[in-house]
Amino acid sequence: MIAQLIATILIVAIHYGTKGSIDTSLGYNLNYIIQETLLNGFARSAVPVFALLSGYFLIKRVATFDKYRLTLINKFYTLLVPYLTVSTIIFLSSVSLNTIFNQDKSQQLNLYSIVFHVLAHPQSAQFWFLRDLIILVIVSPLIFNANKLTFYGIGILLIFFWIMDIQPFPIVAGWYLLNIETLFFFWLGGMLFRGGNKH
């Protein structure tokens, strides 16, 4: 759990660095070098680590239908509700600020904009990973409860896609339906659990 918390902090930190506003015309200063090392180097491992840990701890919670049902209920409150709550707050804040200061009419409160910006593509960039995780929780039994041949066949395919940087899923609302990096490391976490619990 501590590792997942650290990974979460690093994922958020990637999107809130200030190195983009640093003047590098005269070279890279210490501030830029530190941010580049931490945020574009070390912190980039956060997504794979978090996905791997999620797969590792989730696989045993979807082994049966009853466990899967309880997991869905739990994730509804611990993942989907916070996701929707925060993305709703961000969306409404953005609409309010645009209305007050810019009088921007392009972002209006209607059903489409609410569904798009709250559920499908929240305005905070790091939410793509949370959306991936929600989808992975839903489809996890199809991956983790497959027979051995199918499970490892999926893994070989995912390894190939990941190495070749191929995104096999379509873009939905501006993001890939599932990012190959998230899916591969999620599967890898389940594989490590399987490998470590052979009888």
Helices and strands as residue ranges (DSSP letters): H 2-14, G 19-21, H 30-39, G 42-45, H 46-58, G 59-61, H 65-75, I 76-80, H 81-97, I 98-102, H 111-114, I 115-120, H 127-144, H 148-163, E 171-172, E 175-176, H 180-196
